[in-house]
Amino acid sequence: MLLHQVNLLREVYEHRDILGKKVIESYINWATTVLRPWIESDEDLKKTLKLLRDSKDMVGEHFLQWLQPHFPIL
């Protein structure tokens, strides 16, 4: 489930030029108020997110840089 959520955010990142500021802000708000607390509440999810971050090859370094301010657990 975590990878599906990360993939959704990656799609937002990849299409941010056509989605518009309001749509992007709503996804970021969802990610910081719903997704991040869910991840922070579970050690296995935090480890999985760390592995995803450290590997960089799955989601890309630029995406992780874009996400970093909203996910300090990274």
PDB file as gemmi writes it, atoms N, CA and C in Angstrom:
CRYST1    1.000    1.000    1.000  90.00  90.00  90.00 P 1                      
ATOM      1  N   MET A   1       0.829  -1.190   0.000  1.00  0.00           N  
ATOM      2  CA  MET A   1       0.000   0.000   0.000  1.00  0.00           C  
ATOM      3  C   MET A   1       0.878   1.260   0.000  1.00  0.00           C  
ATOM      4  N   LEU A   2       1.955   1.238   0.748  1.00  0.00           N  
ATOM      5  CA  LEU A   2       2.839   2.408   0.798  1.00  0.00           C  
ATOM      6  C   LEU A   2       3.379   2.745  -0.590  1.00  0.00           C  
ATOM      7  N   LEU A   3       3.794   1.740  -1.329  1.00  0.00           N  
ATOM      8  CA  LEU A   3       4.353   1.992  -2.653  1.00  0.00           C  
ATOM      9  C   LEU A   3       3.304   2.590  -3.598  1.00  0.00           C  
ATOM     10  N   HIS A   4       2.061   2.196  -3.444  1.00  0.00           N  
ATOM     11  CA  HIS A   4       0.996   2.802  -4.253  1.00  0.00           C  
ATOM     12  C   HIS A   4       0.853   4.291  -3.930  1.00  0.00           C  
ATOM     13  N   GLN A   5       0.938   4.624  -2.660  1.00  0.00           N  
ATOM     14  CA  GLN A   5       0.809   6.026  -2.254  1.00  0.00           C  
ATOM     15  C   GLN A   5       1.996   6.848  -2.759  1.00  0.00           C  
ATOM     16  N   VAL A   6       3.187   6.270  -2.668  1.00  0.00           N  
ATOM     17  CA  VAL A   6       4.377   6.962  -3.163  1.00  0.00           C  
ATOM     18  C   VAL A   6       4.286   7.126  -4.681  1.00  0.00           C  
ATOM     19  N   ASN A   7       3.799   6.103  -5.363  1.00  0.00           N  
ATOM     20  CA  ASN A   7       3.639   6.207  -6.811  1.00  0.00           C  
ATOM     21  C   ASN A   7       2.630   7.294  -7.192  1.00  0.00           C  
ATOM     22  N   LEU A   8       1.584   7.448  -6.397  1.00  0.00           N  
ATOM     23  CA  LEU A   8       0.624   8.516  -6.641  1.00  0.00           C  
ATOM     24  C   LEU A   8       1.312   9.871  -6.527  1.00  0.00           C  
ATOM     25  N   LEU A   9       2.095  10.052  -5.482  1.00  0.00           N  
ATOM     26  CA  LEU A   9       2.811  11.314  -5.316  1.00  0.00           C  
ATOM     27  C   LEU A   9       3.838  11.527  -6.421  1.00  0.00           C  
ATOM     28  N   ARG A  10       4.432  10.459  -6.885  1.00  0.00           N  
ATOM     29  CA  ARG A  10       5.382  10.580  -7.991  1.00  0.00           C  
ATOM     30  C   ARG A  10       4.669  11.040  -9.264  1.00  0.00           C  
ATOM     31  N   GLU A  11       3.471  10.540  -9.492  1.00  0.00           N  
ATOM     32  CA  GLU A  11       2.682  10.993 -10.647  1.00  0.00           C  
ATOM     33  C   GLU A  11       2.347  12.482 -10.524  1.00  0.00           C  
ATOM     34  N   VAL A  12       2.020  12.919  -9.325  1.00  0.00           N  
ATOM     35  CA  VAL A  12       1.765  14.343  -9.097  1.00  0.00           C  
ATOM     36  C   VAL A  12       3.033  15.134  -9.430  1.00  0.00           C  
ATOM     37  N   TYR A  13       4.167  14.660  -8.967  1.00  0.00           N  
ATOM     38  CA  TYR A  13       5.436  15.328  -9.251  1.00  0.00           C  
ATOM     39  C   TYR A  13       5.705  15.374 -10.755  1.00  0.00           C  
ATOM     40  N   GLU A  14       5.520  14.262 -11.433  1.00  0.00           N  
ATOM     41  CA  GLU A  14       5.806  14.176 -12.866  1.00  0.00           C  
ATOM     42  C   GLU A  14       4.880  15.065 -13.695  1.00  0.00           C  
ATOM     43  N   HIS A  15       3.680  15.296 -13.215  1.00  0.00           N  
ATOM     44  CA  HIS A  15       2.700  16.071 -13.980  1.00  0.00           C  
ATOM     45  C   HIS A  15       2.370  17.413 -13.328  1.00  0.00           C  
ATOM     46  N   ARG A  16       3.248  17.873 -12.469  1.00  0.00           N  
ATOM     47  CA  ARG A  16       2.978  19.113 -11.746  1.00  0.00           C  
ATOM     48  C   ARG A  16       2.820  20.314 -12.675  1.00  0.00           C  
ATOM     49  N   ASP A  17       3.402  20.251 -13.857  1.00  0.00           N  
ATOM     50  CA  ASP A  17       3.283  21.364 -14.797  1.00  0.00           C  
ATOM     51  C   ASP A  17       1.875  21.495 -15.381  1.00  0.00           C  
ATOM     52  N   ILE A  18       1.116  20.428 -15.396  1.00  0.00           N  
ATOM     53  CA  ILE A  18      -0.243  20.508 -15.952  1.00  0.00           C  
ATOM     54  C   ILE A  18      -1.341  20.417 -14.894  1.00  0.00           C  
ATOM     55  N   LEU A  19      -0.989  20.010 -13.688  1.00  0.00           N  
ATOM     56  CA  LEU A  19      -2.014  19.839 -12.648  1.00  0.00           C  
ATOM     57  C   LEU A  19      -2.477  21.159 -12.054  1.00  0.00           C  
ATOM     58  N   GLY A  20      -1.611  22.103 -11.962  1.00  0.00           N  
ATOM     59  CA  GLY A  20      -1.981  23.373 -11.358  1.00  0.00           C  
ATOM     60  C   GLY A  20      -1.648  23.416  -9.884  1.00  0.00           C  
ATOM     61  N   LYS A  21      -1.420  24.614  -9.414  1.00  0.00           N  
ATOM     62  CA  LYS A  21      -0.970  24.831  -8.035  1.00  0.00           C  
ATOM     63  C   LYS A  21      -1.966  24.313  -6.991  1.00  0.00           C  
ATOM     64  N   LYS A  22      -3.250  24.550  -7.203  1.00  0.00           N  
ATOM     65  CA  LYS A  22      -4.266  24.149  -6.222  1.00  0.00           C  
ATOM     66  C   LYS A  22      -4.328  22.628  -6.067  1.00  0.00           C  
ATOM     67  N   VAL A  23      -4.267  21.910  -7.166  1.00  0.00           N  
ATOM     68  CA  VAL A  23      -4.298  20.446  -7.122  1.00  0.00           C  
ATOM     69  C   VAL A  23      -3.057  19.910  -6.417  1.00  0.00           C  
ATOM     70  N   ILE A  24      -1.910  20.450  -6.759  1.00  0.00           N  
ATOM     71  CA  ILE A  24      -0.665  20.009  -6.131  1.00  0.00           C  
ATOM     72  C   ILE A  24      -0.702  20.277  -4.631  1.00  0.00           C  
ATOM     73  N   GLU A  25      -1.171  21.444  -4.250  1.00  0.00           N  
ATOM     74  CA  GLU A  25      -1.276  21.773  -2.827  1.00  0.00           C  
ATOM     75  C   GLU A  25      -2.208  20.818  -2.097  1.00  0.00           C  
ATOM     76  N   SER A  26      -3.279  20.393  -2.732  1.00  0.00           N  
ATOM     77  CA  SER A  26      -4.202  19.467  -2.071  1.00  0.00           C  
ATOM     78  C   SER A  26      -3.555  18.097  -1.872  1.00  0.00           C  
ATOM     79  N   TYR A  27      -2.766  17.638  -2.852  1.00  0.00           N  
ATOM     80  CA  TYR A  27      -2.044  16.378  -2.681  1.00  0.00           C  
ATOM     81  C   TYR A  27      -0.996  16.487  -1.586  1.00  0.00           C  
ATOM     82  N   ILE A  28      -0.271  17.589  -1.556  1.00  0.00           N  
ATOM     83  CA  ILE A  28       0.742  17.795  -0.510  1.00  0.00           C  
ATOM     84  C   ILE A  28       0.072  17.840   0.855  1.00  0.00           C  
ATOM     85  N   ASN A  29      -1.060  18.516   0.950  1.00  0.00           N  
ATOM     86  CA  ASN A  29      -1.799  18.569   2.207  1.00  0.00           C  
ATOM     87  C   ASN A  29      -2.223  17.179   2.646  1.00  0.00           C  
ATOM     88  N   TRP A  30      -2.746  16.388   1.729  1.00  0.00           N  
ATOM     89  CA  TRP A  30      -3.125  14.998   2.035  1.00  0.00           C  
ATOM     90  C   TRP A  30      -1.904  14.202   2.494  1.00  0.00           C  
ATOM     91  N   ALA A  31      -0.801  14.367   1.789  1.00  0.00           N  
ATOM     92  CA  ALA A  31       0.410  13.613   2.118  1.00  0.00           C  
ATOM     93  C   ALA A  31       0.943  13.964   3.506  1.00  0.00           C  
ATOM     94  N   THR A  32       0.850  15.232   3.878  1.00  0.00           N  
ATOM     95  CA  THR A  32       1.400  15.632   5.175  1.00  0.00           C  
ATOM     96  C   THR A  32       0.433  15.407   6.335  1.00  0.00           C  
ATOM     97  N   THR A  33      -0.869  15.400   6.054  1.00  0.00           N  
ATOM     98  CA  THR A  33      -1.826  15.229   7.152  1.00  0.00           C  
ATOM     99  C   THR A  33      -2.357  13.805   7.309  1.00  0.00           C  
ATOM    100  N   VAL A  34      -2.271  13.014   6.241  1.00  0.00           N  
ATOM    101  CA  VAL A  34      -2.782  11.640   6.292  1.00  0.00           C  
ATOM    102  C   VAL A  34      -1.658  10.625   6.103  1.00  0.00           C  
ATOM    103  N   LEU A  35      -0.940  10.750   5.016  1.00  0.00           N  
ATOM    104  CA  LEU A  35       0.081   9.758   4.683  1.00  0.00           C  
ATOM    105  C   LEU A  35       1.264   9.775   5.653  1.00  0.00           C  
ATOM    106  N   ARG A  36       1.806  10.950   5.912  1.00  0.00           N  
ATOM    107  CA  ARG A  36       2.974  11.023   6.801  1.00  0.00           C  
ATOM    108  C   ARG A  36       2.682  10.490   8.205  1.00  0.00           C  
ATOM    109  N   PRO A  37       1.565  10.880   8.847  1.00  0.00           N  
ATOM    110  CA  PRO A  37       1.281  10.299  10.170  1.00  0.00           C  
ATOM    111  C   PRO A  37       1.120   8.776  10.133  1.00  0.00           C  
ATOM    112  N   TRP A  38       0.539   8.261   9.068  1.00  0.00           N  
ATOM    113  CA  TRP A  38       0.392   6.815   8.923  1.00  0.00           C  
ATOM    114  C   TRP A  38       1.764   6.150   8.872  1.00  0.00           C  
ATOM    115  N   ILE A  39       2.668   6.706   8.103  1.00  0.00           N  
ATOM    116  CA  ILE A  39       4.019   6.156   8.006  1.00  0.00           C  
ATOM    117  C   ILE A  39       4.746   6.270   9.336  1.00  0.00           C  
ATOM    118  N   GLU A  40       4.645   7.428   9.956  1.00  0.00           N  
ATOM    119  CA  GLU A  40       5.348   7.659  11.228  1.00  0.00           C  
ATOM    120  C   GLU A  40       4.846   6.761  12.347  1.00  0.00           C  
ATOM    121  N   SER A  41       3.643   6.247  12.223  1.00  0.00           N  
ATOM    122  CA  SER A  41       3.071   5.418  13.287  1.00  0.00           C  
ATOM    123  C   SER A  41       3.529   3.960  13.227  1.00  0.00           C  
ATOM    124  N   ASP A  42       4.275   3.611  12.193  1.00  0.00           N  
ATOM    125  CA  ASP A  42       4.650   2.211  12.010  1.00  0.00           C  
ATOM    126  C   ASP A  42       6.130   2.086  11.657  1.00  0.00           C  
ATOM    127  N   GLU A  43       6.868   1.355  12.458  1.00  0.00           N  
ATOM    128  CA  GLU A  43       8.311   1.210  12.235  1.00  0.00           C  
ATOM    129  C   GLU A  43       8.635   0.534  10.904  1.00  0.00           C  
ATOM    130  N   ASP A  44       7.842  -0.442  10.513  1.00  0.00           N  
ATOM    131  CA  ASP A  44       8.096  -1.115   9.238  1.00  0.00           C  
ATOM    132  C   ASP A  44       7.878  -0.179   8.048  1.00  0.00           C  
ATOM    133  N   LEU A  45       6.872   0.667   8.138  1.00  0.00           N  
ATOM    134  CA  LEU A  45       6.647   1.635   7.066  1.00  0.00           C  
ATOM    135  C   LEU A  45       7.792   2.636   6.994  1.00  0.00           C  
ATOM    136  N   LYS A  46       8.285   3.061   8.153  1.00  0.00           N  
ATOM    137  CA  LYS A  46       9.423   3.983   8.163  1.00  0.00           C  
ATOM    138  C   LYS A  46      10.657   3.327   7.549  1.00  0.00           C  
ATOM    139  N   LYS A  47      10.889   2.074   7.859  1.00  0.00           N  
ATOM    140  CA  LYS A  47      12.025   1.357   7.281  1.00  0.00           C  
ATOM    141  C   LYS A  47      11.874   1.197   5.774  1.00  0.00           C  
ATOM    142  N   THR A  48      10.664   0.922   5.334  1.00  0.00           N  
ATOM    143  CA  THR A  48      10.410   0.769   3.906  1.00  0.00           C  
ATOM    144  C   THR A  48      10.629   2.089   3.179  1.00  0.00           C  
ATOM    145  N   LEU A  49      10.143   3.169   3.756  1.00  0.00           N  
ATOM    146  CA  LEU A  49      10.340   4.479   3.150  1.00  0.00           C  
ATOM    147  C   LEU A  49      11.821   4.855   3.115  1.00  0.00           C  
ATOM    148  N   LYS A  50      12.542   4.512   4.166  1.00  0.00           N  
ATOM    149  CA  LYS A  50      13.982   4.774   4.194  1.00  0.00           C  
ATOM    150  C   LYS A  50      14.688   3.977   3.094  1.00  0.00           C  
ATOM    151  N   LEU A  51      14.327   2.724   2.935  1.00  0.00           N  
ATOM    152  CA  LEU A  51      14.915   1.903   1.877  1.00  0.00           C  
ATOM    153  C   LEU A  51      14.607   2.495   0.501  1.00  0.00           C  
ATOM    154  N   LEU A  52      13.389   2.934   0.313  1.00  0.00           N  
ATOM    155  CA  LEU A  52      12.999   3.570  -0.941  1.00  0.00           C  
ATOM    156  C   LEU A  52      13.837   4.822  -1.185  1.00  0.00           C  
ATOM    157  N   ARG A  53      14.006   5.622  -0.150  1.00  0.00           N  
ATOM    158  CA  ARG A  53      14.801   6.842  -0.265  1.00  0.00           C  
ATOM    159  C   ARG A  53      16.258   6.534  -0.568  1.00  0.00           C  
ATOM    160  N   ASP A  54      16.805   5.579   0.144  1.00  0.00           N  
ATOM    161  CA  ASP A  54      18.226   5.264  -0.013  1.00  0.00           C  
ATOM    162  C   ASP A  54      18.547   4.648  -1.370  1.00  0.00           C  
ATOM    163  N   SER A  55      17.606   3.929  -1.945  1.00  0.00           N  
ATOM    164  CA  SER A  55      17.866   3.292  -3.234  1.00  0.00           C  
ATOM    165  C   SER A  55      17.799   4.288  -4.386  1.00  0.00           C  
ATOM    166  N   LYS A  56      17.031   5.333  -4.266  1.00  0.00           N  
ATOM    167  CA  LYS A  56      16.878   6.421  -5.235  1.00  0.00           C  
ATOM    168  C   LYS A  56      16.554   5.968  -6.657  1.00  0.00           C  
ATOM    169  N   ASP A  57      16.886   4.762  -7.017  1.00  0.00           N  
ATOM    170  CA  ASP A  57      16.671   4.329  -8.394  1.00  0.00           C  
ATOM    171  C   ASP A  57      15.208   4.052  -8.715  1.00  0.00           C  
ATOM    172  N   MET A  58      14.399   3.787  -7.712  1.00  0.00           N  
ATOM    173  CA  MET A  58      12.995   3.472  -7.987  1.00  0.00           C  
ATOM    174  C   MET A  58      12.180   4.728  -8.279  1.00  0.00           C  
ATOM    175  N   VAL A  59      12.398   5.777  -7.511  1.00  0.00           N  
ATOM    176  CA  VAL A  59      11.568   6.972  -7.677  1.00  0.00           C  
ATOM    177  C   VAL A  59      12.342   8.176  -8.187  1.00  0.00           C  
ATOM    178  N   GLY A  60      13.622   8.150  -8.136  1.00  0.00           N  
ATOM    179  CA  GLY A  60      14.424   9.247  -8.650  1.00  0.00           C  
ATOM    180  C   GLY A  60      14.786  10.272  -7.593  1.00  0.00           C  
ATOM    181  N   GLU A  61      15.984  10.758  -7.712  1.00  0.00           N  
ATOM    182  CA  GLU A  61      16.509  11.702  -6.725  1.00  0.00           C  
ATOM    183  C   GLU A  61      15.761  13.033  -6.736  1.00  0.00           C  
ATOM    184  N   HIS A  62      15.363  13.515  -7.907  1.00  0.00           N  
ATOM    185  CA  HIS A  62      14.661  14.806  -7.984  1.00  0.00           C  
ATOM    186  C   HIS A  62      13.291  14.739  -7.308  1.00  0.00           C  
ATOM    187  N   PHE A  63      12.608  13.630  -7.469  1.00  0.00           N  
ATOM    188  CA  PHE A  63      11.324  13.445  -6.786  1.00  0.00           C  
ATOM    189  C   PHE A  63      11.531  13.468  -5.278  1.00  0.00           C  
ATOM    190  N   LEU A  64      12.545  12.777  -4.805  1.00  0.00           N  
ATOM    191  CA  LEU A  64      12.820  12.742  -3.364  1.00  0.00           C  
ATOM    192  C   LEU A  64      13.166  14.129  -2.832  1.00  0.00           C  
ATOM    193  N   GLN A  65      13.880  14.920  -3.599  1.00  0.00           N  
ATOM    194  CA  GLN A  65      14.190  16.294  -3.193  1.00  0.00           C  
ATOM    195  C   GLN A  65      12.922  17.131  -3.111  1.00  0.00           C  
ATOM    196  N   TRP A  66      12.005  16.926  -4.046  1.00  0.00           N  
ATOM    197  CA  TRP A  66      10.733  17.645  -4.050  1.00  0.00           C  
ATOM    198  C   TRP A  66       9.890  17.247  -2.835  1.00  0.00           C  
ATOM    199  N   LEU A  67       9.958  15.980  -2.468  1.00  0.00           N  
ATOM    200  CA  LEU A  67       9.148  15.447  -1.374  1.00  0.00           C  
ATOM    201  C   LEU A  67       9.736  15.753   0.006  1.00  0.00           C  
ATOM    202  N   GLN A  68      11.022  15.906   0.088  1.00  0.00           N  
ATOM    203  CA  GLN A  68      11.742  16.047   1.358  1.00  0.00           C  
ATOM    204  C   GLN A  68      11.150  17.086   2.320  1.00  0.00           C  
ATOM    205  N   PRO A  69      10.828  18.298   1.879  1.00  0.00           N  
ATOM    206  CA  PRO A  69      10.287  19.282   2.847  1.00  0.00           C  
ATOM    207  C   PRO A  69       8.987  18.836   3.515  1.00  0.00           C  
ATOM    208  N   HIS A  70       8.256  17.962   2.866  1.00  0.00           N  
ATOM    209  CA  HIS A  70       6.962  17.524   3.381  1.00  0.00           C  
ATOM    210  C   HIS A  70       7.051  16.219   4.159  1.00  0.00           C  
ATOM    211  N   PHE A  71       8.186  15.545   4.012  1.00  0.00           N  
ATOM    212  CA  PHE A  71       8.411  14.265   4.672  1.00  0.00           C  
ATOM    213  C   PHE A  71       9.760  14.283   5.397  1.00  0.00           C  
ATOM    214  N   PRO A  72       9.841  15.020   6.494  1.00  0.00           N  
ATOM    215  CA  PRO A  72      11.118  15.068   7.204  1.00  0.00           C  
ATOM    216  C   PRO A  72      11.564  13.699   7.724  1.00  0.00           C  
ATOM    217  N   ILE A  73      10.669  12.727   7.741  1.00  0.00           N  
ATOM    218  CA  ILE A  73      11.070  11.384   8.159  1.00  0.00           C  
ATOM    219  C   ILE A  73      11.978  10.742   7.125  1.00  0.00           C  
ATOM    220  N   LEU A  74      12.017  11.315   5.923  1.00  0.00           N  
ATOM    221  CA  LEU A  74      12.943  10.820   4.911  1.00  0.00           C  
ATOM    222  C   LEU A  74      14.322  11.202   5.364  1.00  0.00           C  
TER     223      LEU A  74                                                      
END                                                                             
